[in-house]
């Protein structure tokens, strides 16, 4: 039997650890932002500009025309193009967190590898997904890295790591029958620990309203250091998010890390309800992305924006916390964390 990444000494680091780069797939799918695709390029380019201030940025594009289009927008945003590299790897969509390479590292031997999970566009909701599914292997070939193949469906937005052996996820997503219906909870835990190089799996319940991923953890609860999480809560008791988020909070309070200590928990407010064309959108401040210098937070032009930014500044004092308008981007049902995947530094 081939050895697993864990057996070979690899693990998936926490996002708040140092990055070599961030990987992105340039947005191009009109059906993901119907009527709004053109509007997202200004905030998206602002996001890339911030990333390139502290780390390299790798962007997947379909062809030279898309690359020229991207460069034009990034120049207007005054992004540092010397830190940005384009790869002619066509994608079906822009959600690189879910279809991008999952980088694992062996710290002792200074080695890096990629886990290429199978990908079916959140339970077959948005075909086709054939181009997205092969992105991790194409990146592995380009970087001359070994690639592991667990052969089960897994999305990067469904898992969250503390860098010390704990992975946090949700039952609503990973136990959904549209992902891996033949696997039990225990079997899925074994895949998570073996291929991400973790020691334990902690489970939350349901996701937020409007989330088409069946409850990704990156809209709910995020590690900001190896023992602290921020988790979103809804203050309005009549809101449909109120009770599921309270239940997740209760679960977090019962959890223990691998060293036996309880989690430190900071509560993040939810933004005011964001709707477009009568559809409730999965707006959440938890969908921030941590790069080397910044915590880049989606904001929604509402009163809770500043409250959320201040809480994140308090719990992440080593980073600069920056809000970037996500009102148009969230029409695609995701934000900055969904759009990005980190490549850790060795």
Residue, then its C-alpha position, 0 to 999 in steps of 0.5 A: x500500500x502507498x504511504x499516506x502524507x501523514x506516514x511520510x511526515x507531511x501536514x497541512x499548516x495553518x493559514x496564519x503561518x508564513x506563505x510562499x504564495x497565494x493561488x487564484x483562478x481569475x474570475x470569468x464565469x458569467x453564470x457565477x455572477x449573472x449581471x455582475x461579473x464586470x462589477x467584481x473586477x475592481x474589488x477582486x483586483x484590490x484583493x490581489x494588490x494587497x496579496x502582492x504587497x507581502x507574498x507572491x501571487x499565482x493566477x490561473x488563466x485560460x489563455x493569453x487574452x484572459x491574461x491580458x485582461x487580468x493585467x489591465x485590471x491589476x495595473x489599474x489597481x496598482x498591483x505589483x505585477x513583479x510579484x504576480x505569475x500567470x499560469x495557462x491552466x484553464x478553469x471552469x470557475x474562480x473558487x480556488x479554495x475548493x478546486x486549488x492545490x492543497x499544499x502539505x509540508x514536511x517541516x523536518x525534511x523541508x519538502x512540499x507536496x500536493x493533495x489532489x482531492x476529487x472535486x465535483x462542484x459542491x455535490x454536482x450543483x454546477x457542471x461542468x467541473x472537469x477543468x477545475x478537478x485537474x488544477x492541483x495535478x497541473x500545479x504539481x507538475x508545474x512545480x515538480x512536486x509529488x501529488x497524492x490522490x485520496x480519491x474522495x470528494x473534498x473542498x478546501x473551504x470545508x476544512x479549517x486547521x490550527x497547525x497543531x494537529x486539529x482540523x475543524x469541519x461540519x457534518x452538513x457538508x462532509x456527511x452530505x450525500x452528494x459528496x461521498x455517500x459510501x463513506x461513514x463519518x469515521x472513514x471520512x475522519x481517517x481520510x482527513x487525518x491521513x491526507x492532511x496529516x492531522x491528529x483529530x477532527x472536530x465537527x460543527x453542525x450546519x452552515x449559514x443561510x444562502x450557502x450553496x456549499x452545504x455548510x463550509x466551515x470558512x463561513x462559520x469558524x476560523x482559527x486565528x492562532x493554534x488555540x483561538x477561533x473566531x466564530x460568527x453569531x447572529x444577534x437577531x433571534x428571529x433570523x434563520x441563522x440564529x439557532x444554528x450558529x448558537x448550536x455551533x457556539x455551544x459545540x465549540x465551548x465543549x471542544x478540546x484541542x490535542x493538548x487537552x485545552x479548551x478553545x479560546x473563542x471570540x465571537x464575530x457578528x454577522x453582517x446585516x442580511x444581504x439579498x440580491x434579486x430576492x435571494x439571500x446571500x451567504x455574507x459572513x465576516x468569517x470568509x476572510x483570508x490571512x496572507x503574510x501581512x494582511x487579514x483581508x475581510x469581506x465587508x458589506x456596507x453595514x453597521x457591523x463592518x467596523x465591529x467585525x474589523x475591530x474584533x479581528x484586529x484585537x485577536x490578530x495583532x500581528x497582522x493588518x486587518x483590512x476590509x474590502x467591499x464584497x457586496x458585488x463579489x458575494x453575489x457569486x455566493x463566496x468571498x475572499x477565502x473561497x477565491x484563494x488557496x495558500x501555498x505555505x513557505x518551507 
